Structures are given as structure tokens and as C-alpha cells.
Amino acid sequence: MTDVAGSEKKDHQHHNHHKIVDGLRTVFLAKEGAADLMADLFAVDGVYETMFTLPGMPTRFEGRDVIREHLRTRLGGAAAVLDTREANLTTYPGADPEILVVSVELVGFSHGTNSDFRINSSLGVLRIRGGEIVTYNDYPNAVGGSAAAGSLDKLGALLISVAGQQSGS
């Protein structure tokens, strides 16, 4: 006997995953408005967490409007420097049908280094419900992104500054 209701629910969730992955691909390729495009993928009460940040920086953003404002700040500079031409997203469904792991590779041209780049940009663990992102735990590659943008020196200076503040220097 076939479980038709279970099969339909699985197909619906599979469709939701594809919708979100296609939306994320659009975000990574956007020349303008990436923050708004990404925020619109979230549920109104969705949560976005950046798992690796510098001490003292916020890591959790709750609600679509708060997420939108954070992403406008975070994504604004990258779009000006990186001309992303390919966004390769590899997905790994979780045992829980709402969970989807997404690995992101970006390929393009950097105006910061005046050269082509290819980076493993991030890994995301998403909970998708009703066709919207409910939670997004983002594990970004800050070093790879900074190298692609030609701003490793700025990242290094920032890390030295944070280390100095922590040690009381």
C-alpha cells in the first residue's frame, strides 16, 4: 500500500526546498537588491544566525525586517567589489524534511584584485516551513571572501584590533 498523503507532503517539501535554493541562487547573482531578495525568502518571524563572527558583534537577527537591515549592511560592499557570475549551490537534505543544508560556491571577477575568483563562500543549515526560511544558520567563509575581494589586509587589521581589545592592550 502506498502512503499517498506522505508522498504528497514529501513532494511539497521538495518543491519548497527548490524554491528556496532557486531564490538563494538569485540572491548570490544579484547585482542590486540582494539583501531585499534574501530577506523576502524568510518567514516574517524568521531567524538568521551568523555562526562565526568577531567577538562583540551580533550573531542573531530575528524577524524579516531586522534580517533585511542586517543584510543591507553586510551585502552592500561585496556587490560593489565582486562580480559573481556563477552561484553553485549543492544541497543535502536532512533527516527532518524541514532541514536543508546548502553549500555555496561562487565564481566570478573581483574588482578588488582585478582577477577571477572561485570560493567556497558558505555553508547554511536552513529550516524551511511553508515555503519560507524559518531559521538560517550561516557559516560564512570570511577569509575566502576577503581574499576574493582583495581586503585581507582590512580583515587582518580588524582581527589585530579585536585581539588587542581582548588582551587589554
N, C-alpha and C positions, 0 to 999 in steps of 0.2 A: 504494500500500500504506500502511495506517495503522499507526503505531507505538503499539500498544495499551499496552505497558509504559510508554512515555514519557508517554502521555496519562494513565494511572492515577497515575503519580508526580506529574505536574503537578497533577492534581485533589486528590491527598492533600496536597500542599504548600499549595494554595489553601485547603483546609479548615483546615490548621494556622494559616495567616495569619488567617483569620476567627475561629478560636478565640481567638487571642491578642488581636486587636483587640476582640472582644466582652469579653474579660477586662479589658483596659485601660479600656474604657468603664465597666465595673462599678467599677473602682478609682476613677476620677475622679468617679463619682456617689456613692460610698460615704460614709455619714455616720459610720461607725465601721469600724475594722479595715482601712483602705485599705492600710496597709503590709504586712499579712499577705497580703491578697488579691494584691497586686502581687508580693511575694516568691514566692508559690506559682506564678506564671507562669514562673519561672526554672528552668533545669536546676540540679541540686544543685551543680554546679561552674560555674554561670553567672557572668558578669561584668557589672557595672553601672558605667558611667563617666559622670560629670557633666563635660561638656566645658568649661563656663565656671564657674569658682569663684574665690573670693578666694585670693590667694597664701597659702600655708601650710596651706590646707585640703585634706583628702584628696579625690582625684578618682576613685579606682578602688576598687571593692569586689568582692572575689572570694569566691564561694560564697553559696549561698542564705541561710544563717543570718546571715552578715555583712551581706548586702544587706538582709535583714529588719530588723536592728538599725539600720542607717543610715536606712532609710525610716521607721521608727518615730520617729526624731528629726526627720527632715526634714518628714514629712507631718502630724505631730501638731498643730502650731499652725495650719496652713492650714484644717483641717477645722473648727476651732472658730470661725474668722472668716468663712470663705467657704461659703455655702450654694449649691453647684453644682447647677443644675437641668438643664443640658444639657451633654453632652460630645460634641462633633462631631469625629470622627476622620476625616481624609482620608488615604488610603493610596496609596502609589506603589511598586509592585513593582520590585525591582531586576533587572538583567540576570541576576544569580545568583539562582536560585529560593529560596535560603535568606534573601535580604536583603529587608527591607521597611522603607520609610521611612514614618513616621506623623507627620502634622501634627495638633496638638491645639488646638481652640478650646473654651474653657469659658465658659458663660453662667450667671449666677445672681444672687444677692443677697449683698452684703458687709455684715456686721455692723460691720466696721471703718470703713466710710464711710457706712453707712446708706443705701446706694443699689445699684442694679443694676450689674452689670459684664458685660463681654464682652471676653475677652482671647485672643490667640494665645498659649497657655500654653507650648508647647514643640514641638520637632521631635525625633523619635527615629529613629535608624538601628539597626534590630534585625536580628540573625541568629537565625533560628528553625530548630530542628532537632528532629525527633521530637515536635513539638507543644509544645516549650518554648523559652523565650528562652535562647540561649547567650551572646549579647552584646547589650547595650543601651547605645548611645552617646546620651546625653540632652543636648540643647541647650535648656536652660530659659530662659524669659523672666523673669529676676529682677526687672527694673524693672516690667514689666507686672503681675506677681504682687504685688509690693509696693504698687503703686498701687491694685490691686483690693482688697487687704487694708487699705489705709489706713495703711501703715507705711513710706512713702517716707522719712520723717524718720529712722527707725531704720536703713534701708539707707544713707542719706546719711551718718549718723554713723559707721556701720561702715566705709564707704569712706574717710572722712576719717581714721579711726583707723589703718586699714591703710596709707594713704598716708603718714601721719606716721611709722609704724614703719619703712617702707621708706626714707624720706629721713633717718632718724636723728634726727628732731625729738623 
